[in-house]
Amino acid sequence: MDHLQTQLFNKLQQKEADMIAIRRHFHEHPELSFHETETSKYIAAFYAGKECDVQTNVGGGHGLVVDIHGGKKGPVLAIRADFDALPIQEDTGLPFSSKIPNVMHACGHDGHTAYMMILADSLIELKDELAGTIRIIHQPAEEVPPGGAKGMIEAGCLDGVDHVLGIHVMSMMPLGDVLYHKGPVHTGRATFKVIMQGKGGHGSTPQDANDTIVAASQFVTAVQTIVSRRIDPFDTATVTIGSFDGKGSANVIKDSVTLEGDVRIMKEETRAIVEKEFKQILDGICRTFGIHYELDYANDYPVCVNDEPTTEMVATALTEAHIPEIKQLVECGPQTPSEDFAYYAKERPSCFFFVGAHKEGTPMYPHHHPKFYIDEDCLLIAAKSMGAAVLHYLSKGV
């Protein structure tokens, strides 16, 4: 085990420059969810001629599944990396900034794919010494529901798989920290769009109109009582109105307003409570103001739940690996964003953990920000961390 780990880490160290070059290529050439044609081709070309089995266009999209068969029998472990970008105009000033207007890798998926490709390449070179099979899941479309994970699972990417692992690099966590949490680790999500339709009119004769601006404003305020008065204070839930489209003339009573937003929950049973109360408040306010509404309320990503034994295995592997680039291993608690890795975790015992990417003394920007930035030293840490977990799992299991 120690000898094999040393070999793997040496290979990763020697290929760190390649890892960074791949990441920068993806960063310069980002593609949006469900449109990652060239990204998928690049990944497929990387594996061409290597001793592995490659499936392309998995799930009817741009996903790839790469199987690395060890020289000895053993379990099947899937490790996943996503590769889609976001509709954001980059404002980092990096020499390898996005060349695509209004598209940017603002979440770190370019880094996920780069570290995973080099890790896979290194594991292929050591495959005869491995006991079991490693399935690399290169997943598109994490950012946009229904998400790429769902389609890939339906296409069979987890067939025969025993456990699943994944990593997210985090721009708001310190470089050198690797972080994990047992149990619910990412929120579940719902999104909604409400169109309120009333009767327009002139500001001088409000009695002849049904004002949707007033009704929508009442709704925005009232819907916050779901969290404050219907959810257990020890539970987690948010209701966000992210868009209020009611622009019009100063002296005209608007006949229609469109609201859009999202819901986050940390327990699946809370999801039904929020949806019921949301619809009840909406219906009541619209009845009160004598207006109609159209509602599109879509539940999408589930709560992402880390299997406790699998997560404990990862923590043990990282502790025993003594990776010099890791300063500390941290139990970080649950994280509020949502993540479609949750679909894998529903199907197989899984662990989704985090690698810090913020270098002390440099500006810090959150994910999905035009100035989003990760220190590229995090890539080697991610590769070694996942590599250590893979070797530990194949040799000792969970």
Disulfide bonds with the S-S distance in Angstrom:
none
